[in-house]
Amino acid sequence: MADDEGYLLDNRRTEAGARFTALAALFDPSTLRHLTARGLAPGWRCWEVGAGGRSVPDELAGAVGAGGLVLATDIDTSWLEDPEPRAPLRVLRHDVGVEEPPADDLDLVHARLVLTHVPRRDAALAAMAGALRPGGWLVVEEADPGLQPLLCPDEYGPEQELANRLRHGFRTLMAGRGADLAYGRTLPRRLRAAGLTAVGADAYFPITADAGATLEIATVEHICERLVEGGIATAEEIDTHVRNVADGRVPDLATSPMITAWGQRSGW
């Protein structure tokens, strides 16, 4: 029996590495565009919250250079550790929903696909905003499945129907673990409530992308036991879906909209 507690997609599973690689391919260009637009520059002090993998922390480290600082934190740093750690990147175990920020007077705090899964998400958001220097930026990115709930928006055959049923089941499991699947759309309001100014937001989601198949296979294999235990699908149906994706019979796999919201701490 799989563990009944905690994050459904915990980092200890081997599938997590494939998921991080696919998420980076799908969303890093959009993420880095937003961070660059906030003025990311050499010498900046940054906190990457719930980093998961290395892709965004490494990009931040390259942008801030030796005179800057990048703190990459997670409750599980398995995929962040480097046998030869190099400045300006520092990796720390940290629970943003419980612990105080690991630094303050920061130029940038960024989190992607984190707060939806944090039980004390309001306290976490307040702590992230409070870690900024005057003029510093908070950038938060969360998916919002309610705005586009389908894996296959073009449901024209049994393969697409099965894919969408499994995606619905996946989100049911996440909601059962306390995830707020409508959190993304609330980000602009929440950033204003945290006292930030110059608040803005947009949304992005790919419908056809090579990494979409990698992400879907890794995700379904990660939660396959849960899907079966929950009566959402049989093991045979899950195997069929994985083969459909791997063989290209469902080529147009969409993600939920990734809502990116940003705000600046006033007082500079």
Secondary structure, DSSP 4 states (H G I P E B T S, - for coil): ----SS-TT-TTSTHHHHHHHHHHHHHHHHHHHHHHHTT--TT-EEEEET--SSHHHHHHHHHH-TTSEEEEEES--TTT--SS--TTEEEEE--TTTSPPS--SEEEEEEES-GGG-TTHHHHHHHHHHTEEEEEEEEEEEE-GGGS--S-SS--SHHHHHHHHHHHHHHHHHHHTT--TT-GGGHHHHHHHTTEEEEEEEEE--SS-HHHHHHHHHHHHHHHHHHHHTTS--HHHHHHHHHHHHTTSS---PPPPEEEEEEEE---
